Amino acid sequence: MTTVWCWLAIAATNSTSTMSSCTTILMKKFSSVSGHSLFTLVLVYFDDILVAGNDISQIKIFKKVLSTHFKIKDLGSLKYFLGLDVARSPNNIFLNQCKYALDILSDSGQLGAQTASFPMEQHLKLNNQDGDLLPDPCLYRRLIGRLIYLTITKPDIVYAFNIFSQFMHAPRVPHMTAATRVLCYIKGSPGQGIFFPSSNSLDVTTYTDSDWASCPTTHRSTTRYFIQLDTNPIS
């Protein structure tokens, strides 16, 4: 998804046209003979296809070629793709996962829960010994797996996810309780996302830090990093 983030930031900066199509397709590489500055990007996930480029006429030609060989459904300008909601204006792109987040809350029975101000309690220390084992660990694993995808537009829950993912093999009640708190936090702002302005400088900035012997279970050191494309978090 880092590639997708970078592409969206570049698209916002260069006013790149974005199109979305659903089709069954065999991809082939095409090179422009009319101008080497022209490009068309194609993102394929099974039968979902995202097409973008810096020349709308080239995109139309590309889709016409597809339609002559395959049965396709053109969905027009990009608004929704693989759980990502995309709002586009002439000057920016806003990316969020509001529908996906609400689906998680609904499936977990947390739509009516009280909201939380932070993803995790301060100074919370989880381990693999305290508390009873969950009778059905699949519920915990499914929830954490869905939170992974939600971190695309919510980097503020990445730390919590990294902690919870350490207990996937034998999740216990305290782990599920802490994960449920993240859902309460998400409920407070399900539409929060990432904003890509057209004034993006495309400068990459990386921050990194380490905490010596900080893991309460293994006493190993922990290292983390954070990468921005201008002001946009991408990894």
N, C-alpha and C positions, 0 to 999 in steps of 0.2 A: 504493500500500500504506500510505501515511501515514494515509489515511482508515480503513483496516481496523484499524491499530494504535490509533487514537483510539477507534474503536468498541469494541474489545476492552477497553480501559482503562475506558471508561464502563460497559460491560456488567458488568465485575467489580465496579465500585463500587456499581452500582444493582441487582445480582443479576438482570440481564436474562436472560430465557430465550432460549436459542439453539437453533435447529433447523436441520437440513440436509435438503435434498430434491434429487432429480434429476428433471428434467422438461423438456419442450418447452413454452414459455410465451410469451404475449404480455402484457406488463405494462400495468397500468392504475393510475392513482392513486386511492387510497381515502382518504377523510377520516372521522374518527370523529365521530358525532353524539351519542354518549352521554357523551363526556368529552374535552375538548381536551387533557388531560394524557396521554392514551393515544397510543401510537405503535407502529407496526410497520415495521421496516426490512427491505428486501429487496435482497440483493446477487446479481446475475445474471451468470454467465459461461457463455455458450453454453447448454448444457442442465444446468448445475449451479446450484443456487439455495440461498442461505443466508438464512434468515428469523429475525429477532430482534425482540423487543419487550418492553415492561414489563407485559404482561398476557397470560398463557398462553391464556386463553379467546379473545382476539382472534386469536392465532396459529392456534388450532384452527379458528376460523371462516374465516380466510384460506385455510388449506390445504383446507378443505372446499369452498370456492368453486372452487379450482383443480381439485380432483378431479372436480367435476361437469362440467368442460369439457375437461379434459386427462387423459391417462393419466400418473400420477406414481408415483414410488417414494419413500416416506417413510423416511429413514434414521435418524430419531430425533434424540436430542441430538447436538450437534456434536462430532465426534471427529477428523475428517480432512476437509480441504477444500483442493483445489488444491496438494497437496504440503505443507500445513501440518498438523502434529499438534497437537490442542487437548486439554488435560487440564483439567477443570473440577471445582471443589469449591464448596460453598456460599459460600466466602469469597475465592476467587481464581481466576484463569485463568493457565495456563502454556502458552506457545506455542513450539513448536520445529519443526525440519524434519529430524528424525533419519532417517526413511526416505529422504527426498530426498537427504540428504548421503551416506548409505550407497550409494545408487544411483550417485551421481557417482563415489565411490571405486571401486565395482565396475566401472563402465564404463571407468574410467581405469587399471584394474589396480593400484590402490594400497591394496587392502584389507589386504595383508600388509606394507605399508611401515612403516618405523620412524617413530614420531611425532616431531613437532617442537614446540618450546616456544613459538615465535613464528611468525607468518605469513610474515615476510620476514627475511632476514639484515640485521643492523644495518649502516647506512651503504652498503647496496647501491645502486649507481648503474647503471641500465639506459639504453641508448641505442639508436638505430636503425641503428647501423653495425657494432658488434662482434658476432662470431659468424656462423655460416652461416645462411642462410635455411632455414626448415623446408620439407621436401619436400611436406608437406600442411598448409598453413596452416589448413584447415578444422577440424582437430583442436583447435588452439589457440583459434580463434574460438568453437567450440562450448563448450569448457571455460569460457572467460571469460563467455560468455553464461549458462551455468548458475550460475556464481558470483554473477552479478548477483542472481538470484532468491534465492540463499542468504543474501544480506546482509539480508534481511527480518528474520531472527532472529539473525544473527551480524554485528552492526555492527563487531566487532573485525577483520573482513577487508575493510572498505570501503576503507581506505587502499591496501592491496595491489591490490585490484581497480582502483582509479582509476589506479594506475601501469601495470598490465598492459594496460588498455584503450587506452592511448596507442599501442600497437604492433599493433593489429588489422590494419592494412593490409598489413604485411610483417613478420610475427613471425619471430624468429630463435631459435636454440637456447637462448641464455641466458634469453630470455623464458619459454620453455616450462619450463626447469629451475626458474626462480623460481616459476612458477605451480604446478608439481608440489609444491614445498615447502608451499604453502598447503594442498594436499590432505593432506599429512602432518600439518599443524597441525590440520586439521579432524578427522582420524582420532582424535586424542587426546580429543575431546569432541564426537562427532556429535550428541548429544542436548542440547547446551547451547542455551538459548533465552532468551525474555523472560518475566518474571513480572509479572502484573498483579494487585496485591492489592486487596481490597475497601476498604481504608483510603486509597485513592488520593485525593489532594486535587484532582486535575485542574488543577494549576497548570502553566503552560507556561514552561519556561526555555530560553533559547537562548544558546549559546556560539559565538563566531566568532574566527578568527585568520587572519593572512596571513603569508606568508614571501616577502620581497622577492627577486625574481630567483633563485628556488630551483630552477627546472626545469633539469636538466643539459643538456637538448637544445635548448630554445628560449630559456633564460635569462629566461623570463617569471615574474612573481610568481604565487604559488599562494595561493588563499583557500579555507578550509574552514569548515563550520559543523556544529553538533551541537545537536539539539533534543530536550528531554525533556518528557514529560507526567508530572508529579510525578517519580518516579525511573525512569520507563520511557523508553528511547530510541525515538523514533518517526521521526527523519529525520536 
